[in-house]
Amino acid sequence: MYYFYVLENEYGELYYGYTGNLKQRISEHQQGLVPSTREDSYSLVYYEAYGSETDARNRERQVKCHGQAKRWLKERIRNSLRQD
């Protein structure tokens, strides 16, 4: 199983990624082992499971590169995100 996931820090900033081991990857983020999330504390707010690594990677690319996909995702998970 492969996962596309969304993390959020205490400032409401989102991080998007994909992995084959969600539990381990979240642990790496929380331990500061991932350079792009090292500075802040991030928590998991959303994930999608895929049977194919290519599908998970494509979903990450879609959300990162296409503003419309990012907007739809944020709308979909708005109640899970921090309310400022």
C-alpha positions as a Markdown table, in Angstrom:
| # | Residue | x | y | z |
|---|---|---|---|---|
| 1 | Met | 0.0 | 0.0 | 0.0 |
| 2 | Tyr | 1.2 | 3.5 | -0.8 |
| 3 | Tyr | 0.0 | 6.8 | 0.6 |
| 4 | Phe | -0.5 | 10.4 | -0.3 |
| 5 | Tyr | -0.6 | 12.4 | 2.9 |
| 6 | Val | -1.0 | 16.0 | 4.2 |
| 7 | Leu | 0.7 | 17.4 | 7.3 |
| 8 | Glu | -0.1 | 20.7 | 9.0 |
| 9 | Asn | 2.1 | 22.7 | 11.3 |
| 10 | Glu | 1.0 | 25.0 | 14.2 |
| 11 | Tyr | 0.9 | 28.0 | 11.7 |
| 12 | Gly | -1.5 | 26.2 | 9.4 |
| 13 | Glu | 1.1 | 25.6 | 6.7 |
| 14 | Leu | 0.6 | 22.3 | 4.8 |
| 15 | Tyr | 3.1 | 19.8 | 3.6 |
| 16 | Tyr | 2.2 | 17.2 | 0.9 |
| 17 | Gly | 4.0 | 13.9 | 0.4 |
| 18 | Tyr | 3.8 | 10.2 | -0.5 |
| 19 | Thr | 5.3 | 7.1 | 1.0 |
| 20 | Gly | 5.1 | 3.4 | 1.2 |
| 21 | Asn | 5.1 | 3.3 | 5.0 |
| 22 | Leu | 2.9 | 6.0 | 6.4 |
| 23 | Lys | 3.6 | 5.3 | 10.1 |
| 24 | Gln | 7.4 | 5.4 | 9.6 |
| 25 | Arg | 7.3 | 8.5 | 7.5 |
| 26 | Ile | 5.2 | 10.4 | 10.0 |
| 27 | Ser | 7.6 | 9.4 | 12.7 |
| 28 | Glu | 10.5 | 10.7 | 10.6 |
| 29 | His | 8.8 | 14.0 | 10.2 |
| 30 | Gln | 8.1 | 14.3 | 13.9 |
| 31 | Gln | 11.7 | 13.4 | 14.8 |
| 32 | Gly | 13.0 | 16.2 | 12.5 |
| 33 | Leu | 14.7 | 13.7 | 10.0 |
| 34 | Val | 13.0 | 15.3 | 7.0 |
| 35 | Pro | 14.7 | 18.5 | 6.0 |
| 36 | Ser | 11.6 | 20.3 | 4.6 |
| 37 | Thr | 9.7 | 19.8 | 7.9 |
| 38 | Arg | 12.6 | 20.0 | 10.3 |
| 39 | Glu | 11.9 | 23.5 | 11.6 |
| 40 | Asp | 8.3 | 23.0 | 12.8 |
| 41 | Ser | 6.1 | 20.4 | 14.4 |
| 42 | Tyr | 3.8 | 18.8 | 11.8 |
| 43 | Ser | 0.8 | 16.5 | 12.4 |
| 44 | Leu | -1.1 | 14.3 | 10.0 |
| 45 | Val | -4.4 | 15.7 | 8.9 |
| 46 | Tyr | -5.3 | 13.6 | 5.9 |
| 47 | Tyr | -4.2 | 10.7 | 3.8 |
| 48 | Glu | -5.3 | 8.6 | 0.8 |
| 49 | Ala | -4.3 | 5.0 | 0.2 |
| 50 | Tyr | -3.3 | 3.6 | -3.2 |
| 51 | Gly | -2.3 | 0.1 | -4.4 |
| 52 | Ser | 0.2 | 1.6 | -6.8 |
| 53 | Glu | 3.2 | 3.8 | -6.0 |
| 54 | Thr | 2.7 | 5.5 | -9.3 |
| 55 | Asp | -0.8 | 6.5 | -8.3 |
| 56 | Ala | 0.3 | 7.9 | -5.0 |
| 57 | Arg | 3.2 | 9.8 | -6.6 |
| 58 | Asn | 0.9 | 11.2 | -9.3 |
| 59 | Arg | -1.6 | 12.4 | -6.7 |
| 60 | Glu | 1.2 | 14.2 | -4.8 |
| 61 | Arg | 2.4 | 15.8 | -8.0 |
| 62 | Gln | -1.2 | 16.8 | -9.0 |
| 63 | Val | -1.8 | 18.6 | -5.7 |
| 64 | Lys | 1.6 | 20.3 | -5.6 |
| 65 | Cys | 1.5 | 21.5 | -9.2 |
| 66 | His | -2.1 | 22.3 | -9.9 |
| 67 | Gly | -3.7 | 25.0 | -7.8 |
| 68 | Gln | -7.2 | 23.8 | -8.6 |
| 69 | Ala | -6.4 | 20.3 | -7.1 |
| 70 | Lys | -4.9 | 21.9 | -4.0 |
| 71 | Arg | -8.0 | 24.1 | -3.6 |
| 72 | Trp | -10.4 | 21.2 | -3.9 |
| 73 | Leu | -8.4 | 19.2 | -1.4 |
| 74 | Lys | -8.4 | 22.0 | 1.1 |
| 75 | Glu | -12.1 | 22.4 | 0.6 |
| 76 | Arg | -12.6 | 18.7 | 1.2 |
| 77 | Ile | -10.6 | 18.6 | 4.4 |
| 78 | Arg | -11.5 | 22.2 | 5.7 |
| 79 | Asn | -12.9 | 20.9 | 9.0 |
| 80 | Ser | -9.7 | 19.0 | 9.7 |
| 81 | Leu | -7.5 | 22.0 | 9.2 |
| 82 | Arg | -6.7 | 24.7 | 11.8 |
| 83 | Gln | -9.2 | 27.4 | 12.0 |
| 84 | Asp | -7.5 | 30.8 | 12.2 |
